[in-house]
Amino acid sequence: MKQQGWTGLGFLAVLVAAAMGALATHFFLLSADQSSPPTIQWGMLTVFLLPLGFATQLWWNLNSLREIKGITESERRRVKATVGAKRRQIQYAICFYVCSASLIAVGLFLSPGNWAVYKIVTTFTGVSFSVSICSFFLILSEIKEVSDFKSGVHERAIKTKSINKKLEKLAPKQPK
């Protein structure tokens, strides 16, 4: 398992996504008809359910790595440290999804008839939406990495078992 997690390129991707979301909502708001009251976009809250579901799945997958069999003590220590770092990242992501959805819900509740609030809420929604989509792909990458790691440990255990059987056949038989 890679220990880096979402640092470096992932962080840059999230920043670029946030900027793109802010720009997209800015241009959306420029084209909106501001002579009538703003319409509420409650459907945008559902966008946070998909990455939240995958983040929760990754959380459980990471927790299951603690009890993985077939690794040495030194590998177990490294896996434990890596899993701890990745679990922290997932905790931040889950908090982001829940807090963003909550803030957007409150903002949408307050925005009917008030274009100033609606603009702020819509911009925050665009930024949050873009960051969520970007982090969704980062989470999918992490899920694949966890799956590949488990598969590699399983394959190694099968190879070790096969080698041990062959070695037993080659060993001279002891008289009884």
C-alpha positions as CSV (number, residue, x, y, z in Angstrom):
1,M,0.0,0.0,0.0
2,K,1.3,3.5,-0.8
3,Q,1.7,5.6,2.2
4,Q,1.3,9.0,0.6
5,G,-2.5,8.9,0.6
6,W,-4.0,12.1,-0.9
7,T,-1.1,14.4,-0.7
8,G,0.6,16.2,-3.5
9,L,-1.2,15.6,-6.8
10,G,-4.5,14.7,-5.0
11,F,-4.4,18.0,-3.0
12,L,-3.6,19.9,-6.2
13,A,-6.5,18.2,-8.0
14,V,-8.9,19.1,-5.2
15,L,-7.8,22.8,-5.3
16,V,-8.2,22.9,-9.1
17,A,-11.6,21.3,-8.8
18,A,-12.7,23.9,-6.2
19,A,-11.5,26.7,-8.4
20,M,-13.4,25.2,-11.4
21,G,-16.5,24.8,-9.3
22,A,-16.3,28.4,-8.2
23,L,-15.9,29.6,-11.8
24,A,-18.7,27.5,-13.1
25,T,-21.1,28.7,-10.5
26,H,-20.0,32.3,-11.0
27,F,-20.9,32.1,-14.7
28,F,-24.1,30.3,-13.9
29,L,-25.1,33.1,-11.6
30,L,-24.2,35.7,-14.2
31,S,-26.6,34.1,-16.6
32,A,-29.4,33.7,-14.0
33,D,-32.6,35.9,-14.2
34,Q,-32.4,37.9,-11.1
35,S,-35.7,39.7,-11.6
36,S,-37.6,36.8,-10.1
37,P,-37.0,35.0,-6.8
38,P,-34.3,32.3,-6.9
39,T,-35.4,28.7,-7.2
40,I,-34.2,26.2,-4.6
41,Q,-31.9,23.4,-5.9
42,W,-32.6,20.7,-3.2
43,G,-31.4,18.0,-5.6
44,M,-27.8,19.2,-5.2
45,L,-27.8,17.7,-1.7
46,T,-28.1,14.2,-3.1
47,V,-24.8,14.7,-4.8
48,F,-23.0,14.2,-1.5
49,L,-24.6,10.8,-0.9
50,L,-22.5,9.0,-3.6
51,P,-19.1,10.0,-2.3
52,L,-20.3,9.6,1.3
53,G,-21.3,6.0,0.6
54,F,-17.9,5.2,-1.0
55,A,-16.0,7.0,1.8
56,T,-17.9,4.8,4.3
57,Q,-17.1,1.7,2.3
58,L,-13.4,2.6,2.2
59,W,-13.5,3.3,6.0
60,W,-14.8,-0.3,6.6
61,N,-12.3,-1.8,4.1
62,L,-9.4,0.0,5.9
63,N,-10.7,-1.2,9.3
64,S,-10.7,-4.8,8.0
65,L,-7.0,-4.5,7.1
66,R,-6.1,-4.4,10.8
67,E,-6.9,-8.1,11.1
68,I,-5.4,-9.3,7.8
69,K,-3.6,-12.6,8.0
70,G,-0.5,-13.7,6.2
71,I,1.8,-10.7,6.8
72,T,4.9,-10.3,9.0
73,E,5.1,-8.2,12.1
74,S,7.1,-5.6,10.3
75,E,4.6,-5.4,7.5
76,R,1.8,-5.3,10.1
77,R,3.4,-2.2,11.7
78,R,3.7,-0.5,8.3
79,V,0.2,-1.4,7.4
80,K,-1.1,-0.1,10.7
81,A,0.6,3.3,10.2
82,T,-0.6,3.6,6.6
83,V,-4.1,2.6,7.5
84,G,-4.2,5.1,10.4
85,A,-3.2,7.9,8.0
86,K,-5.7,6.9,5.4
87,R,-8.5,6.5,8.0
88,R,-7.8,10.1,9.1
89,Q,-8.1,11.3,5.5
90,I,-11.4,9.4,5.2
91,Q,-12.7,11.0,8.4
92,Y,-12.0,14.4,7.0
93,A,-13.7,13.5,3.8
94,I,-16.8,12.2,5.6
95,C,-16.9,15.3,7.8
96,F,-16.6,17.5,4.7
97,Y,-19.5,15.8,2.9
98,V,-21.8,16.0,6.0
99,C,-20.9,19.6,6.8
100,S,-21.2,20.7,3.2
101,A,-24.6,19.1,2.8
102,S,-25.7,20.6,6.1
103,L,-24.5,24.1,5.3
104,I,-26.0,23.9,1.8
105,A,-29.4,22.7,3.3
106,V,-29.4,25.6,5.8
107,G,-28.4,28.1,3.0
108,L,-31.1,26.8,0.7
109,F,-33.6,27.1,3.5
110,L,-32.6,30.7,4.0
111,S,-32.2,31.7,0.3
112,P,-35.8,31.9,-1.2
113,G,-36.4,35.5,-2.2
114,N,-32.8,36.6,-1.2
115,W,-30.4,36.7,-4.2
116,A,-27.4,37.6,-2.0
117,V,-27.8,34.5,0.1
118,Y,-28.6,32.4,-2.9
119,K,-25.4,33.5,-4.7
120,I,-23.3,32.6,-1.7
121,V,-25.0,29.2,-1.3
122,T,-24.8,28.5,-5.0
123,T,-21.1,29.3,-5.1
124,F,-20.4,27.2,-2.0
125,T,-22.5,24.4,-3.6
126,G,-20.4,24.6,-6.8
127,V,-17.1,24.5,-4.9
128,S,-18.3,21.6,-2.7
129,F,-19.7,19.7,-5.6
130,S,-16.4,19.9,-7.5
131,V,-14.4,18.9,-4.5
132,S,-16.8,16.0,-3.8
133,I,-16.5,14.7,-7.4
134,C,-12.7,15.0,-7.3
135,S,-12.5,13.3,-3.9
136,F,-14.8,10.6,-5.1
137,F,-12.3,9.6,-7.7
138,L,-9.5,9.7,-5.1
139,I,-11.6,7.4,-2.9
140,L,-12.2,5.0,-5.8
141,S,-8.4,4.9,-6.3
142,E,-7.9,4.2,-2.6
143,I,-10.6,1.4,-2.7
144,K,-8.7,-0.2,-5.7
145,E,-5.4,0.1,-3.8
146,V,-6.9,-1.7,-0.7
147,S,-8.4,-4.4,-2.9
148,D,-5.1,-4.9,-4.7
149,F,-3.2,-5.1,-1.4
150,K,-5.6,-7.8,0.0
151,S,-5.3,-9.7,-3.3
152,G,-1.5,-9.5,-3.2
153,V,-1.4,-10.8,0.4
154,H,-3.8,-13.7,-0.5
155,E,-1.8,-14.6,-3.6
156,R,1.4,-14.6,-1.6
157,A,-0.2,-16.9,1.0
158,I,-1.2,-19.3,-1.8
159,K,2.3,-19.3,-3.3
160,T,3.9,-19.8,0.2
161,K,1.6,-22.8,0.8
162,S,2.4,-24.3,-2.6
163,I,6.2,-23.9,-2.0
164,N,5.9,-25.5,1.4
165,K,4.1,-28.5,-0.1
166,K,6.8,-28.9,-2.7
167,L,9.5,-28.6,-0.1
168,E,7.8,-31.3,2.0
169,K,7.8,-33.6,-1.0
170,L,11.5,-33.0,-1.6
171,A,12.5,-33.5,2.0
172,P,13.8,-37.0,2.8
173,K,11.4,-39.2,4.7
174,Q,12.4,-39.9,8.2
175,P,12.2,-43.6,9.3
176,K,9.7,-44.3,12.0
